[in-house]
Amino acid sequence: MSQFRSKKLDLSCFINVRVLRDHTKRKVFEQYETQRQALRYIIRNTTLPQRARAQAQLQLSQMHCYTRSTQINNRCIEGGKSRGVLKDFRMARVCLHGRYIIVISH
């Protein structure tokens, strides 16, 4: 996975190993997205010869797992949590609730 790790991080949030890994997965997915889509198109195109489709399927299966969109998880920018994250705020509901209480008490 060090082959994919970016040299400079542009994160402005809580950083732990899981957040770094998620950041790496997002960058790698962004790089290989068009290539994966092209291979998937070739595989599903029934007008192409079977040999070309099989080669495309082999190439797709040999790609790194970080190139898949299913590897990306939403993470909280404050605590790095992966569960209960609200997309609109990019925060876990627990962290958001804590901030909400602080705002109300002032």
C-alpha positions in Angstrom: 0.0 0.0 0.0 3.0 2.3 0.3 3.1 2.4 -3.5 -0.2 4.4 -3.4 0.5 6.6 -0.4 0.6 10.3 -1.3 3.8 12.2 -0.4 1.9 15.3 0.8 -1.3 15.2 2.7 -3.9 17.9 2.3 -6.1 16.8 5.2 -7.5 19.4 7.5 -9.1 17.0 10.0 -8.3 14.4 12.7 -5.7 12.0 11.4 -5.2 8.4 12.4 -4.3 5.3 10.5 -7.8 4.7 9.3 -8.2 8.2 8.0 -4.9 8.0 6.2 -5.9 4.7 4.6 -9.3 6.1 3.6 -7.5 9.2 2.1 -5.2 6.8 0.1 -8.1 4.8 -1.1 -9.9 7.9 -2.4 -6.8 9.1 -4.3 -6.2 5.7 -5.9 -9.8 5.3 -6.8 -9.8 8.7 -8.5 -6.7 7.8 -10.5 -8.0 4.4 -11.8 -11.7 5.2 -12.1 -11.8 5.7 -15.9 -9.6 2.7 -16.5 -11.9 0.5 -14.4 -15.0 1.9 -16.2 -13.4 1.1 -19.6 -12.6 -2.4 -18.7 -16.1 -3.0 -17.3 -17.5 -1.7 -20.6 -15.4 -4.1 -22.6 -16.4 -7.0 -20.4 -20.1 -6.3 -20.7 -20.0 -5.6 -24.5 -21.3 -8.7 -26.1 -20.4 -7.6 -29.7 -16.6 -7.8 -28.9 -14.8 -11.1 -29.3 -14.7 -13.4 -26.3 -10.9 -13.3 -26.1 -10.8 -9.5 -25.7 -13.5 -9.7 -23.0 -11.6 -12.4 -21.1 -8.4 -10.3 -21.2 -10.2 -7.3 -19.9 -11.7 -9.4 -17.1 -8.3 -10.7 -16.2 -6.9 -7.2 -16.1 -9.8 -6.0 -13.9 -9.4 -8.8 -11.5 -5.6 -8.1 -11.2 -6.1 -4.5 -10.3 -5.6 -3.5 -6.6 -8.6 -3.6 -4.3 -8.1 0.1 -3.5 -9.3 0.9 -7.1 -12.8 -0.2 -6.2 -15.5 2.3 -5.2 -16.7 -0.1 -2.4 -13.5 0.4 -0.5 -14.3 4.0 0.3 -16.0 4.8 3.6 -17.3 8.1 4.9 -15.3 9.1 7.9 -15.9 11.8 10.5 -13.6 14.8 10.0 -13.4 15.4 13.8 -13.0 11.9 15.3 -12.2 9.6 12.4 -15.2 7.4 13.1 -16.8 5.4 10.3 -20.2 4.7 11.8 -23.1 7.1 12.2 -21.5 9.6 9.8 -23.9 12.2 8.4 -23.0 13.0 4.8 -24.1 16.7 4.9 -21.8 17.5 7.8 -19.1 14.8 7.3 -19.3 14.3 11.1 -20.4 11.4 13.2 -23.7 12.0 15.0 -22.0 11.7 18.4 -19.5 14.5 17.5 -22.3 16.6 16.0 -24.4 16.1 19.1 -21.6 17.3 21.3 -21.1 20.4 19.2 -24.8 21.1 19.2 -24.9 21.0 23.0 -22.0 23.4 23.3 -23.7 25.9 20.9 -27.0 25.7 22.8 -25.3 26.2 26.2 -23.7 29.5 25.2 
